[in-house]
Every structure is written in structure tokens, then in C-alpha cells.
Amino acid sequence: SGTFLRGFNSDVSILHNSSSPHAVGAFNQAYMEYLFKQCTAEPLTSRLVSVNHPLPLTDQQAIEIKTILSVLASLFLLIPLCYIPGAFVVFVVKERMSKSKHLQLVSGVE
């Protein structure tokens, strides 16, 4: 194992992407690895490794995710299915507007 050359005492602000849940840990690990390499005698070969495992979802979070996915799935299924009967209704509406069936009945066409 290596020996430490010097110590640091510095205040640091880590700017991170708040939309990513693992950003703080990743940026903190990158900064700590930088400090570790500054303190060791062999900065090219030394590495500081951190392992980040997210916590499992709570029951409430799992229910919220399932609810959102269910609503989206129902919307993606129901909206396209509304166009199928709409295609058949076009003929009925055109017939009512033009009264072509009534004209055929009056003129005796069977």
C-alpha cells in the first residue's frame, strides 16, 4: 500500500445535476479520488473505488409508479381505439347528410 504525502483541509462545493439521483455520489467520489491521488506517492496507479447502490422503493413509491404506468397504458390503448368506430361513423353521417338511402327508397330501388 502507498504512503500519504500530504493532507488537505479545504471546503468544497459540489455542483451536481439534481435530476439524477446518483449525481451527488458520483461527483463526490470523483472529487475524493482526486484528493486521494494528490495524497499518494503513485498518482497514476492509485485508485479510490466507491460502490453506490440505490435504496429499494418504498411501498408508496411502488404504488405511485404502478398507478402512473397504468394511466399511461390505458391512455395509449383507449385513444387509438376511439378511431376505429370513428371510421365507420363517417359513412353513417354522410348518408344522413345526403339522404341517399331515403332517395333510393322513395324512387323504388331495392
Buried (B, 14 or more C-beta within 10 A) or exposed (E): EEEEEEEEEEEEEEEBEEEEEEBBBBBBBEEEBEBBBEBBEEEEEBEEEEEEEEEEEEEEEEEEEEEEEEEEEEEEEEEEEEEEEEEEEEEEEEEEEEEEEEEEEEEEEE
